Amino acid sequence: MNLYFKNDLYWMGKKQIFRMPFGLLMKWLGGIPVDRSRSNNLVASVVEEFKKSDSLVVTVPPEGSRSKVDSWKTGFYYIASGAGVPILLAFLDYENKTGGYGPLITTTDSIENDMSRIKEFYKDISGRINSKKSV
């Protein structure tokens, strides 16, 4: 039996990658430009997009890919919580040359507990540049 689901997949990226000549391609591929230099209530905007769609899937890129981070941002968590959708944990483990999906996390009333569960899942996964890894 073949099981699959089909959804339009959307992802968020820095607005700079949406400039010409690749801007139209990035949007066609489902890209949503994000201006990280301004506080423009991205969380509320994405929650509204979820409310308008029956089948929206949004991919949120990981942090720390270009520089070390001391703590994780929580926008992805508040998007999922506000939209009432689960978080699907996914990974690319560069050290082991594997990738895949983990559990679906449904947000609760305790961001601390939920984030602990998420960080526990990622603790043994190696990023491309491990010196930048931070949990």
The first five atom37 places (N, CA, C, CB, O) and aatype in JSON, in Angstrom:
{
  "aatype": [12, 2, 10, 18, 13, 11, 2, 3, 10, 18, 17, 12, 7, 11, 11, 5, 9, 13, 1, 12, 14, 13, 7, 10, 10, 12, 11, 17, 10, 7, 7, 9, 14, 19, 3, 1, 15, 1, 15, 2, 2, 10, 19, 0, 15, 19, 19, 6, 6, 13, 11, 11, 15, 3, 15, 10, 19, 19, 16, 19, 14, 14, 6, 7, 15, 1, 15, 11, 19, 3, 15, 17, 11, 16, 7, 13, 18, 18, 9, 0, 15, 7, 0, 7, 19, 14, 9, 10, 10, 0, 13, 10, 3, 18, 6, 2, 11, 16, 7, 7, 18, 7, 14, 10, 9, 16, 16, 16, 3, 15, 9, 6, 2, 3, 12, 15, 1, 9, 11, 6, 13, 18, 11, 3, 9, 15, 7, 1, 9, 2, 15, 11, 11, 15, 19],
  "atom_mask": [
    [1, 1, 1, 1, 1],
    [1, 1, 1, 1, 1],
    [1, 1, 1, 1, 1],
    [1, 1, 1, 1, 1],
    [1, 1, 1, 1, 1],
    [1, 1, 1, 1, 1],
    [1, 1, 1, 1, 1],
    [1, 1, 1, 1, 1],
    [1, 1, 1, 1, 1],
    [1, 1, 1, 1, 1],
    [1, 1, 1, 1, 1],
    [1, 1, 1, 1, 1],
    [1, 1, 1, 0, 1],
    [1, 1, 1, 1, 1],
    [1, 1, 1, 1, 1],
    [1, 1, 1, 1, 1],
    [1, 1, 1, 1, 1],
    [1, 1, 1, 1, 1],
    [1, 1, 1, 1, 1],
    [1, 1, 1, 1, 1],
    [1, 1, 1, 1, 1],
    [1, 1, 1, 1, 1],
    [1, 1, 1, 0, 1],
    [1, 1, 1, 1, 1],
    [1, 1, 1, 1, 1],
    [1, 1, 1, 1, 1],
    [1, 1, 1, 1, 1],
    [1, 1, 1, 1, 1],
    [1, 1, 1, 1, 1],
    [1, 1, 1, 0, 1],
    [1, 1, 1, 0, 1],
    [1, 1, 1, 1, 1],
    [1, 1, 1, 1, 1],
    [1, 1, 1, 1, 1],
    [1, 1, 1, 1, 1],
    [1, 1, 1, 1, 1],
    [1, 1, 1, 1, 1],
    [1, 1, 1, 1, 1],
    [1, 1, 1, 1, 1],
    [1, 1, 1, 1, 1],
    [1, 1, 1, 1, 1],
    [1, 1, 1, 1, 1],
    [1, 1, 1, 1, 1],
    [1, 1, 1, 1, 1],
    [1, 1, 1, 1, 1],
    [1, 1, 1, 1, 1],
    [1, 1, 1, 1, 1],
    [1, 1, 1, 1, 1],
    [1, 1, 1, 1, 1],
    [1, 1, 1, 1, 1],
    [1, 1, 1, 1, 1],
    [1, 1, 1, 1, 1],
    [1, 1, 1, 1, 1],
    [1, 1, 1, 1, 1],
    [1, 1, 1, 1, 1],
    [1, 1, 1, 1, 1],
    [1, 1, 1, 1, 1],
    [1, 1, 1, 1, 1],
    [1, 1, 1, 1, 1],
    [1, 1, 1, 1, 1],
    [1, 1, 1, 1, 1],
    [1, 1, 1, 1, 1],
    [1, 1, 1, 1, 1],
    [1, 1, 1, 0, 1],
    [1, 1, 1, 1, 1],
    [1, 1, 1, 1, 1],
    [1, 1, 1, 1, 1],
    [1, 1, 1, 1, 1],
    [1, 1, 1, 1, 1],
    [1, 1, 1, 1, 1],
    [1, 1, 1, 1, 1],
    [1, 1, 1, 1, 1],
    [1, 1, 1, 1, 1],
    [1, 1, 1, 1, 1],
    [1, 1, 1, 0, 1],
    [1, 1, 1, 1, 1],
    [1, 1, 1, 1, 1],
    [1, 1, 1, 1, 1],
    [1, 1, 1, 1, 1],
    [1, 1, 1, 1, 1],
    [1, 1, 1, 1, 1],
    [1, 1, 1, 0, 1],
    [1, 1, 1, 1, 1],
    [1, 1, 1, 0, 1],
    [1, 1, 1, 1, 1],
    [1, 1, 1, 1, 1],
    [1, 1, 1, 1, 1],
    [1, 1, 1, 1, 1],
    [1, 1, 1, 1, 1],
    [1, 1, 1, 1, 1],
    [1, 1, 1, 1, 1],
    [1, 1, 1, 1, 1],
    [1, 1, 1, 1, 1],
    [1, 1, 1, 1, 1],
    [1, 1, 1, 1, 1],
    [1, 1, 1, 1, 1],
    [1, 1, 1, 1, 1],
    [1, 1, 1, 1, 1],
    [1, 1, 1, 0, 1],
    [1, 1, 1, 0, 1],
    [1, 1, 1, 1, 1],
    [1, 1, 1, 0, 1],
    [1, 1, 1, 1, 1],
    [1, 1, 1, 1, 1],
    [1, 1, 1, 1, 1],
    [1, 1, 1, 1, 1],
    [1, 1, 1, 1, 1],
    [1, 1, 1, 1, 1],
    [1, 1, 1, 1, 1],
    [1, 1, 1, 1, 1],
    [1, 1, 1, 1, 1],
    [1, 1, 1, 1, 1],
    [1, 1, 1, 1, 1],
    [1, 1, 1, 1, 1],
    [1, 1, 1, 1, 1],
    [1, 1, 1, 1, 1],
    [1, 1, 1, 1, 1],
    [1, 1, 1, 1, 1],
    [1, 1, 1, 1, 1],
    [1, 1, 1, 1, 1],
    [1, 1, 1, 1, 1],
    [1, 1, 1, 1, 1],
    [1, 1, 1, 1, 1],
    [1, 1, 1, 1, 1],
    [1, 1, 1, 1, 1],
    [1, 1, 1, 1, 1],
    [1, 1, 1, 0, 1],
    [1, 1, 1, 1, 1],
    [1, 1, 1, 1, 1],
    [1, 1, 1, 1, 1],
    [1, 1, 1, 1, 1],
    [1, 1, 1, 1, 1],
    [1, 1, 1, 1, 1],
    [1, 1, 1, 1, 1],
    [1, 1, 1, 1, 1]
  ],
  "atom_positions": [
    [[0.85, -1.17, 0.0], [0.0, 0.0, 0.0], [0.9, 1.24, 0.0], [-0.97, -0.01, 1.22], [1.8, 1.36, 0.83]],
    [[0.65, 2.15, -0.91], [1.4, 3.39, -0.98], [0.7, 4.47, -0.18], [1.59, 3.84, -2.44], [-0.47, 4.77, -0.42]],
    [[1.41, 5.03, 0.74], [0.87, 6.13, 1.53], [1.66, 7.39, 1.21], [0.91, 5.82, 3.05], [2.89, 7.37, 1.26]],
    [[0.99, 8.44, 0.91], [1.65, 9.7, 0.69], [0.65, 10.81, 0.9], [2.29, 9.78, -0.72], [-0.56, 10.58, 0.88]],
    [[1.15, 11.99, 1.1], [0.28, 13.15, 1.16], [0.84, 14.21, 0.24], [0.14, 13.68, 2.62], [2.04, 14.27, 0.0]],
    [[-0.04, 15.01, -0.25], [0.38, 16.07, -1.16], [-0.09, 17.39, -0.58], [-0.18, 15.85, -2.59], [-1.28, 17.59, -0.34]],
    [[0.83, 18.27, -0.38], [0.54, 19.62, 0.08], [1.44, 20.57, -0.68], [0.73, 19.76, 1.62], [2.53, 20.2, -1.11]],
    [[0.98, 21.78, -0.83], [1.88, 22.8, -1.31], [2.8, 23.13, -0.14], [1.1, 24.07, -1.82], [2.34, 23.39, 0.97]],
    [[4.09, 23.13, -0.39], [5.06, 23.37, 0.66], [5.58, 24.79, 0.54], [6.22, 22.35, 0.57], [5.98, 25.23, -0.53]],
    [[5.57, 25.5, 1.65], [6.08, 26.86, 1.7], [7.23, 26.89, 2.69], [4.97, 27.87, 2.1], [7.27, 26.1, 3.63]],
    [[8.15, 27.79, 2.47], [9.3, 27.93, 3.34], [9.66, 29.41, 3.47], [10.51, 27.11, 2.8], [9.31, 30.22, 2.61]],
    [[10.35, 29.74, 4.54], [10.73, 31.12, 4.77], [12.23, 31.28, 4.58], [10.3, 31.58, 6.19], [13.02, 30.41, 4.97]],
    [[12.61, 32.39, 3.97], [14.03, 32.66, 3.76], [14.29, 34.16, 3.82], [0.0, 0.0, 0.0], [13.37, 34.97, 3.69]],
    [[15.55, 34.51, 4.03], [15.92, 35.93, 4.09], [15.5, 36.63, 2.8], [17.44, 36.1, 4.32], [15.65, 36.07, 1.71]],
    [[14.99, 37.83, 2.93], [14.48, 38.56, 1.76], [15.54, 38.76, 0.69], [13.93, 39.91, 2.19], [15.21, 38.92, -0.48]],
    [[16.81, 38.75, 1.08], [17.9, 38.99, 0.13], [17.95, 37.91, -0.96], [19.23, 39.04, 0.87], [18.38, 38.21, -2.08]],
    [[17.53, 36.69, -0.67], [17.6, 35.63, -1.69], [16.45, 35.74, -2.69], [17.58, 34.26, -1.04], [16.39, 34.97, -3.65]],
    [[15.53, 36.68, -2.47], [14.4, 36.86, -3.37], [14.63, 37.99, -4.38], [13.14, 37.14, -2.55], [13.71, 38.4, -5.08]],
    [[15.85, 38.49, -4.44], [16.19, 39.53, -5.41], [16.38, 38.91, -6.79], [17.48, 40.28, -4.98], [16.55, 37.7, -6.93]],
    [[16.35, 39.76, -7.79], [16.6, 39.3, -9.15], [18.03, 38.8, -9.25], [16.34, 40.45, -10.19], [18.89, 39.37, -8.58]],
    [[18.35, 37.8, -10.0], [17.49, 37.18, -11.0], [16.69, 35.97, -10.49], [18.32, 36.76, -12.15], [15.92, 35.38, -11.24]],
    [[16.88, 35.6, -9.21], [16.26, 34.37, -8.72], [14.98, 34.57, -7.93], [17.22, 33.65, -7.87], [14.36, 33.59, -7.52]],
    [[14.56, 35.81, -7.71], [13.4, 36.11, -6.88], [12.14, 35.4, -7.31], [0.0, 0.0, 0.0], [11.45, 34.81, -6.48]],
    [[11.82, 35.47, -8.59], [10.59, 34.82, -9.07], [10.65, 33.31, -8.91], [10.34, 35.18, -10.54], [9.65, 32.68, -8.58]],
    [[11.82, 32.73, -9.15], [11.99, 31.29, -8.97], [11.79, 30.89, -7.51], [13.37, 30.85, -9.45], [11.11, 29.91, -7.22]],
    [[12.37, 31.66, -6.61], [12.24, 31.36, -5.18], [10.77, 31.4, -4.74], [13.07, 32.35, -4.34], [10.32, 30.54, -3.99]],
    [[10.03, 32.39, -5.22], [8.6, 32.47, -4.87], [7.83, 31.32, -5.51], [8.01, 33.82, -5.32], [6.93, 30.76, -4.89]],
    [[8.17, 30.97, -6.74], [7.51, 29.85, -7.43], [7.74, 28.55, -6.67], [8.03, 29.72, -8.88], [6.88, 27.67, -6.65]],
    [[8.92, 28.42, -6.04], [9.24, 27.24, -5.25], [8.6, 27.26, -3.86], [10.75, 27.11, -5.12], [8.83, 26.36, -3.07]],
    [[7.81, 28.29, -3.57], [7.1, 28.35, -2.29], [7.75, 29.25, -1.27], [0.0, 0.0, 0.0], [7.38, 29.23, -0.1]],
    [[8.71, 30.05, -1.69], [9.42, 30.9, -0.75], [8.6, 32.07, -0.26], [0.0, 0.0, 0.0], [7.86, 32.7, -1.01]],
    [[8.75, 32.36, 1.01], [8.13, 33.52, 1.65], [9.28, 34.39, 2.14], [7.15, 33.1, 2.83], [9.98, 34.0, 3.07]],
    [[9.47, 35.59, 1.54], [10.6, 36.43, 1.98], [10.37, 36.99, 3.37], [10.82, 37.57, 1.0], [9.27, 37.43, 3.71]],
    [[11.42, 36.97, 4.18], [11.35, 37.46, 5.55], [12.37, 38.57, 5.73], [11.6, 36.31, 6.57], [13.55, 38.39, 5.45]],
    [[11.9, 39.7, 6.21], [12.78, 40.83, 6.52], [13.12, 40.75, 8.0], [12.11, 42.21, 6.16], [12.34, 41.18, 8.84]],
    [[14.27, 40.2, 8.31], [14.66, 40.0, 9.71], [15.18, 41.26, 10.36], [15.71, 38.92, 9.81], [15.43, 41.28, 11.57]],
    [[15.35, 42.34, 9.58], [15.86, 43.58, 10.15], [14.75, 44.4, 10.79], [16.57, 44.4, 9.08], [15.02, 45.35, 11.52]],
    [[13.49, 44.03, 10.52], [12.36, 44.78, 11.07], [11.46, 43.85, 11.88], [11.54, 45.46, 9.93], [11.35, 42.66, 11.58]],
    [[10.85, 44.41, 12.88], [9.87, 43.66, 13.65], [8.53, 43.86, 12.97], [9.83, 44.11, 15.15], [7.84, 44.85, 13.22]],
    [[8.15, 42.92, 12.1], [6.93, 43.11, 11.32], [5.88, 42.04, 11.6], [7.27, 43.13, 9.84], [5.04, 41.75, 10.75]],
    [[5.94, 41.46, 12.78], [4.96, 40.5, 13.26], [4.77, 39.34, 12.29], [3.64, 41.18, 13.49], [3.66, 39.02, 11.88]],
    [[5.87, 38.71, 11.95], [5.87, 37.56, 11.06], [5.02, 36.42, 11.62], [7.3, 37.08, 10.82], [4.31, 35.76, 10.87]],
    [[5.1, 36.19, 12.91], [4.33, 35.1, 13.52], [2.84, 35.27, 13.24], [4.58, 35.04, 15.05], [2.19, 34.33, 12.8]],
    [[2.31, 36.44, 13.5], [0.88, 36.68, 13.28], [0.51, 36.54, 11.81], [0.49, 38.08, 13.79], [-0.57, 36.04, 11.48]],
    [[1.39, 36.97, 10.92], [1.11, 36.86, 9.49], [1.02, 35.41, 9.05], [2.2, 37.58, 8.68], [0.12, 35.04, 8.29]],
    [[1.95, 34.58, 9.52], [1.94, 33.17, 9.13], [0.75, 32.45, 9.76], [3.26, 32.49, 9.55], [0.14, 31.59, 9.13]],
    [[0.4, 32.79, 11.0], [-0.78, 32.2, 11.64], [-2.02, 32.51, 10.8], [-0.96, 32.74, 13.09], [-2.87, 31.64, 10.6]],
    [[-2.14, 33.74, 10.3], [-3.27, 34.11, 9.45], [-3.3, 33.29, 8.16], [-3.22, 35.61, 9.11], [-4.37, 32.89, 7.7]],
    [[-2.12, 33.04, 7.57], [-2.06, 32.22, 6.36], [-2.57, 30.81, 6.64], [-0.62, 32.17, 5.82], [-3.25, 30.22, 5.8]],
    [[-2.24, 30.26, 7.8], [-2.74, 28.94, 8.18], [-4.27, 28.95, 8.28], [-2.12, 28.48, 9.51], [-4.92, 27.99, 7.88]],
    [[-4.82, 30.02, 8.82], [-6.27, 30.11, 8.98], [-6.99, 30.17, 7.64], [-6.64, 31.33, 9.82], [-8.15, 29.77, 7.54]],
    [[-6.31, 30.67, 6.6], [-6.92, 30.79, 5.28], [-6.8, 29.51, 4.45], [-6.27, 31.93, 4.53], [-7.45, 29.4, 3.41]],
    [[-6.0, 28.56, 4.89], [-5.72, 27.39, 4.07], [-6.07, 26.09, 4.79], [-4.26, 27.38, 3.68], [-5.91, 25.98, 6.01]],
    [[-6.55, 25.12, 4.02], [-6.83, 23.81, 4.58], [-5.62, 22.89, 4.52], [-7.99, 23.17, 3.84], [-5.6, 21.85, 5.19]],
    [[-4.62, 23.25, 3.73], [-3.51, 22.32, 3.53], [-2.15, 23.0, 3.49], [-3.72, 21.55, 2.25], [-1.26, 22.56, 2.76]],
    [[-1.98, 24.05, 4.25], [-0.71, 24.77, 4.24], [0.35, 24.02, 5.05], [-0.89, 26.2, 4.81], [0.08, 23.54, 6.15]],
    [[1.54, 23.92, 4.49], [2.7, 23.36, 5.18], [3.8, 24.39, 5.05], [3.12, 21.95, 4.58], [4.12, 24.82, 3.94]],
    [[4.39, 24.8, 6.17], [5.46, 25.8, 6.15], [6.71, 25.18, 6.73], [5.06, 27.08, 6.94], [6.68, 24.58, 7.81]],
    [[7.82, 25.33, 6.02], [9.12, 24.86, 6.5], [9.87, 26.06, 7.06], [9.93, 24.16, 5.37], [9.99, 27.09, 6.4]],
    [[10.36, 25.93, 8.28], [11.12, 27.0, 8.91], [12.58, 26.56, 8.96], [10.57, 27.34, 10.35], [12.91, 25.57, 9.61]],
    [[13.47, 27.28, 8.28], [14.88, 26.88, 8.27], [15.5, 26.96, 9.66], [15.66, 27.77, 7.3], [15.06, 27.74, 10.5]],
    [[16.53, 26.15, 9.89], [17.17, 26.15, 11.21], [18.03, 27.39, 11.43], [18.03, 24.9, 11.38], [18.41, 28.08, 10.49]],
    [[18.3, 27.64, 12.69], [19.17, 28.75, 13.05], [20.59, 28.26, 13.2], [18.7, 29.42, 14.34], [20.85, 27.06, 13.3]],
    [[21.51, 29.19, 13.2], [22.9, 28.85, 13.44], [23.61, 28.31, 12.22], [0.0, 0.0, 0.0], [24.69, 27.74, 12.34]],
    [[23.02, 28.48, 11.04], [23.68, 27.95, 9.85], [24.81, 28.85, 9.37], [22.67, 27.78, 8.74], [25.72, 28.39, 8.68]],
    [[24.77, 30.11, 9.74], [25.83, 31.03, 9.31], [26.68, 31.52, 10.48], [25.23, 32.21, 8.58], [27.8, 31.97, 10.27]],
    [[26.16, 31.45, 11.67], [26.94, 31.83, 12.84], [26.36, 31.14, 14.07], [26.96, 33.38, 13.03], [25.19, 30.75, 14.08]],
    [[27.19, 30.99, 15.1], [26.77, 30.31, 16.31], [25.66, 31.1, 17.0], [27.96, 30.1, 17.26], [25.7, 32.33, 17.07]],
    [[24.68, 30.38, 17.52], [23.61, 31.01, 18.28], [23.66, 30.48, 19.71], [22.22, 30.76, 17.63], [24.0, 29.32, 19.94]],
    [[23.32, 31.33, 20.66], [23.33, 30.92, 22.05], [22.01, 30.32, 22.5], [23.69, 32.08, 22.93], [21.96, 29.54, 23.45]],
    [[20.94, 30.71, 21.83], [19.63, 30.14, 22.17], [18.77, 30.13, 20.92], [18.95, 30.95, 23.32], [18.97, 30.92, 19.99]],
    [[17.8, 29.23, 20.91], [16.92, 29.12, 19.77], [15.86, 30.2, 19.81], [16.27, 27.74, 19.72], [15.37, 30.55, 20.88]],
    [[15.51, 30.72, 18.66], [14.37, 31.62, 18.57], [13.11, 30.76, 18.64], [14.41, 32.48, 17.26], [13.16, 29.57, 18.34]],
    [[12.01, 31.35, 19.03], [10.8, 30.56, 19.26], [9.66, 30.89, 18.31], [10.33, 30.77, 20.67], [8.53, 30.46, 18.53]],
    [[9.94, 31.65, 17.25], [8.89, 32.01, 16.31], [8.17, 30.8, 15.74], [0.0, 0.0, 0.0], [6.94, 30.81, 15.64]],
    [[8.92, 29.76, 15.36], [8.29, 28.56, 14.8], [7.31, 27.96, 15.79], [9.36, 27.52, 14.43], [6.25, 27.46, 15.4]],
    [[7.66, 28.01, 17.07], [6.81, 27.45, 18.12], [5.5, 28.24, 18.24], [7.55, 27.45, 19.47], [4.41, 27.66, 18.32]],
    [[5.62, 29.55, 18.24], [4.43, 30.39, 18.36], [3.56, 30.36, 17.11], [4.83, 31.82, 18.66], [2.34, 30.52, 17.2]],
    [[4.16, 30.14, 15.95], [3.37, 29.95, 14.73], [2.53, 28.7, 14.88], [4.28, 29.86, 13.47], [1.32, 28.73, 14.66]],
    [[3.17, 27.59, 15.25], [2.44, 26.32, 15.39], [1.37, 26.42, 16.47], [3.41, 25.19, 15.73], [0.24, 25.95, 16.28]],
    [[1.71, 27.02, 17.59], [0.76, 27.16, 18.69], [-0.43, 28.03, 18.28], [1.46, 27.75, 19.91], [-1.58, 27.66, 18.53]],
    [[-0.16, 29.17, 17.68], [-1.22, 30.09, 17.28], [-2.11, 29.53, 16.19], [0.0, 0.0, 0.0], [-3.31, 29.81, 16.15]],
    [[-1.53, 28.73, 15.28], [-2.3, 28.15, 14.18], [-2.96, 26.83, 14.57], [-1.41, 27.94, 12.97], [-3.81, 26.32, 13.84]],
    [[-2.57, 26.29, 15.72], [-3.13, 25.01, 16.14], [-2.68, 23.85, 15.27], [0.0, 0.0, 0.0], [-3.45, 22.91, 15.02]],
    [[-1.43, 23.91, 14.82], [-0.88, 22.84, 13.97], [0.33, 22.22, 14.68], [-0.47, 23.38, 12.55], [0.99, 22.9, 15.47]],
    [[0.61, 20.95, 14.4], [1.77, 20.31, 15.03], [3.07, 20.74, 14.36], [1.64, 18.79, 14.98], [3.08, 21.28, 13.26]],
    [[4.17, 20.48, 15.05], [5.51, 20.73, 14.53], [6.1, 19.37, 14.15], [6.42, 21.48, 15.6], [6.2, 18.48, 14.99]],
    [[6.47, 19.22, 12.89], [7.14, 18.0, 12.44], [8.64, 18.24, 12.5], [6.68, 17.59, 11.0], [9.16, 19.1, 11.8]],
    [[9.32, 17.47, 13.33], [10.76, 17.63, 13.46], [11.44, 16.89, 12.31], [11.26, 17.09, 14.83], [11.17, 15.72, 12.07]],
    [[12.3, 17.59, 11.6], [13.03, 17.0, 10.48], [14.5, 17.33, 10.64], [12.48, 17.53, 9.1], [14.86, 18.25, 11.38]],
    [[15.36, 16.59, 9.96], [16.79, 16.81, 10.15], [17.61, 16.38, 8.94], [17.27, 16.08, 11.38], [17.19, 15.54, 8.14]],
    [[18.79, 16.97, 8.85], [19.87, 16.52, 7.99], [21.07, 16.36, 8.9], [20.16, 17.53, 6.78], [21.56, 17.35, 9.46]],
    [[21.54, 15.15, 9.06], [22.7, 14.87, 9.9], [23.91, 14.74, 8.99], [22.49, 13.57, 10.77], [24.11, 13.72, 8.34]],
    [[24.72, 15.79, 8.95], [25.86, 15.82, 8.03], [26.92, 14.8, 8.4], [26.46, 17.21, 8.01], [27.53, 14.21, 7.51]],
    [[27.17, 14.59, 9.68], [28.21, 13.65, 10.09], [27.88, 12.23, 9.64], [28.39, 13.69, 11.62], [28.75, 11.51, 9.16]],
    [[26.62, 11.83, 9.79], [26.21, 10.47, 9.44], [25.62, 10.36, 8.04], [25.2, 9.98, 10.44], [25.24, 9.27, 7.61]],
    [[25.55, 11.48, 7.32], [25.01, 11.51, 5.95], [23.6, 10.91, 5.9], [25.94, 10.75, 5.0], [23.3, 10.09, 5.03]],
    [[22.76, 11.32, 6.82], [21.38, 10.86, 6.86], [20.45, 12.05, 7.02], [21.16, 9.85, 8.01], [20.87, 13.15, 7.37]],
    [[19.22, 11.82, 6.76], [18.19, 12.83, 6.95], [16.87, 12.13, 7.19], [0.0, 0.0, 0.0], [16.73, 10.93, 6.92]],
    [[15.93, 12.86, 7.69], [14.63, 12.24, 7.91], [13.72, 13.1, 8.76], [0.0, 0.0, 0.0], [13.92, 14.3, 8.93]],
    [[12.72, 12.43, 9.27], [11.69, 13.07, 10.08], [11.64, 12.43, 11.44], [10.33, 13.0, 9.39], [11.91, 11.24, 11.59]],
    [[11.29, 13.22, 12.41], [11.1, 12.72, 13.75], [9.63, 12.76, 14.1], [0.0, 0.0, 0.0], [8.78, 12.65, 13.23]],
    [[9.35, 12.93, 15.37], [7.95, 12.93, 15.8], [7.24, 14.26, 15.5], [7.87, 12.64, 17.28], [7.87, 15.29, 15.27]],
    [[5.93, 14.18, 15.51], [5.11, 15.39, 15.48], [4.98, 15.87, 16.91], [3.7, 15.13, 14.83], [4.64, 15.09, 17.81]],
    [[5.24, 17.13, 17.13], [5.12, 17.73, 18.46], [3.89, 18.63, 18.46], [6.42, 18.53, 18.86], [3.8, 19.57, 17.67]],
    [[2.97, 18.35, 19.33], [1.81, 19.22, 19.52], [2.13, 20.14, 20.69], [0.49, 18.39, 19.78], [2.51, 19.68, 21.76]],
    [[1.98, 21.44, 20.48], [2.33, 22.39, 21.53], [1.36, 22.26, 22.7], [2.32, 23.83, 20.99], [0.18, 21.92, 22.54]],
    [[1.88, 22.53, 23.88], [1.08, 22.48, 25.11], [1.1, 23.86, 25.75], [1.62, 21.39, 26.1], [1.49, 24.84, 25.11]],
    [[0.7, 23.93, 26.99], [0.74, 25.21, 27.71], [2.12, 25.52, 28.28], [-0.27, 25.2, 28.83], [2.31, 26.56, 28.91]],
    [[3.09, 24.62, 28.06], [4.42, 24.82, 28.63], [5.48, 24.84, 27.52], [4.75, 23.71, 29.65], [5.93, 23.8, 27.05]],
    [[5.87, 26.04, 27.12], [6.9, 26.16, 26.1], [8.22, 25.56, 26.59], [7.11, 27.64, 25.71], [8.97, 25.0, 25.79]],
    [[8.5, 25.66, 27.87], [9.74, 25.1, 28.4], [9.79, 23.59, 28.2], [9.89, 25.45, 29.89], [10.8, 23.06, 27.75]],
    [[8.71, 22.9, 28.54], [8.66, 21.45, 28.36], [8.71, 21.07, 26.89], [7.4, 20.87, 29.01], [9.41, 20.14, 26.5]],
    [[7.96, 21.78, 26.08], [7.92, 21.47, 24.65], [9.3, 21.69, 24.01], [6.87, 22.34, 23.93], [9.76, 20.85, 23.23]],
    [[9.95, 22.79, 24.34], [11.27, 23.07, 23.77], [12.3, 22.05, 24.27], [11.73, 24.49, 24.13], [13.22, 21.69, 23.53]],
    [[12.15, 21.58, 25.49], [13.05, 20.54, 26.0], [12.91, 19.26, 25.18], [12.76, 20.25, 27.5], [13.9, 18.62, 24.85]],
    [[11.68, 18.9, 24.85], [11.45, 17.71, 24.02], [12.06, 17.89, 22.63], [9.93, 17.42, 23.89], [12.67, 16.97, 22.09]],
    [[11.9, 19.07, 22.05], [12.45, 19.34, 20.73], [13.98, 19.3, 20.77], [11.96, 20.72, 20.2], [14.6, 18.68, 19.91]],
    [[14.58, 19.95, 21.73], [16.04, 19.97, 21.85], [16.6, 18.58, 22.11], [16.48, 20.92, 22.96], [17.68, 18.24, 21.63]],
    [[15.89, 17.78, 22.86], [16.31, 16.39, 23.13], [16.39, 15.61, 21.82], [15.33, 15.7, 24.11], [17.31, 14.82, 21.63]],
    [[15.42, 15.82, 20.93], [15.44, 15.13, 19.64], [16.69, 15.49, 18.84], [14.17, 15.47, 18.84], [17.29, 14.63, 18.21]],
    [[17.07, 16.76, 18.85], [18.18, 17.24, 18.03], [19.56, 17.11, 18.67], [17.94, 18.65, 17.68], [20.56, 17.41, 18.02]],
    [[19.64, 16.68, 19.91], [20.92, 16.73, 20.64], [22.04, 15.92, 19.99], [20.72, 16.24, 22.03], [23.2, 16.32, 20.11]],
    [[21.75, 14.83, 19.31], [22.8, 14.0, 18.72], [22.91, 14.17, 17.2], [22.54, 12.55, 19.03], [23.63, 13.41, 16.55]],
    [[22.24, 15.14, 16.64], [22.27, 15.37, 15.2], [23.34, 16.43, 14.91], [20.88, 15.83, 14.67], [23.38, 17.48, 15.54]],
    [[24.19, 16.12, 13.95], [25.32, 17.0, 13.62], [24.98, 17.9, 12.45], [26.57, 16.17, 13.3], [24.55, 17.44, 11.39]],
    [[25.18, 19.17, 12.66], [25.0, 20.14, 11.58], [26.21, 20.15, 10.66], [0.0, 0.0, 0.0], [27.2, 19.48, 10.93]],
    [[26.12, 20.89, 9.6], [27.21, 20.95, 8.63], [28.48, 21.49, 9.27], [26.81, 21.83, 7.44], [29.58, 20.99, 9.0]],
    [[28.34, 22.49, 10.11], [29.5, 23.07, 10.79], [29.23, 22.93, 12.29], [29.74, 24.59, 10.37], [28.57, 23.78, 12.89]],
    [[29.74, 21.85, 12.89], [29.4, 21.55, 14.27], [29.86, 22.59, 15.28], [29.97, 20.25, 14.63], [29.27, 22.69, 16.36]],
    [[30.89, 23.37, 14.96], [31.31, 24.4, 15.9], [30.23, 25.46, 16.07], [32.62, 25.04, 15.44], [30.26, 26.24, 17.02]],
    [[29.27, 25.48, 15.15], [28.17, 26.44, 15.24], [26.96, 25.85, 15.92], [27.79, 26.92, 13.86], [25.98, 26.55, 16.16]],
    [[27.02, 24.56, 16.23], [25.88, 23.9, 16.84], [25.67, 24.44, 18.26], [26.08, 22.35, 16.86], [26.62, 24.61, 19.03]],
    [[24.44, 24.68, 18.56], [24.09, 25.17, 19.88], [22.71, 24.69, 20.24], [24.18, 26.7, 19.96], [21.79, 24.8, 19.43]],
    [[22.54, 24.17, 21.42], [21.21, 23.71, 21.86], [20.94, 24.23, 23.23], [21.1, 22.17, 21.84], [19.87, 23.97, 23.79]]
  ]
}
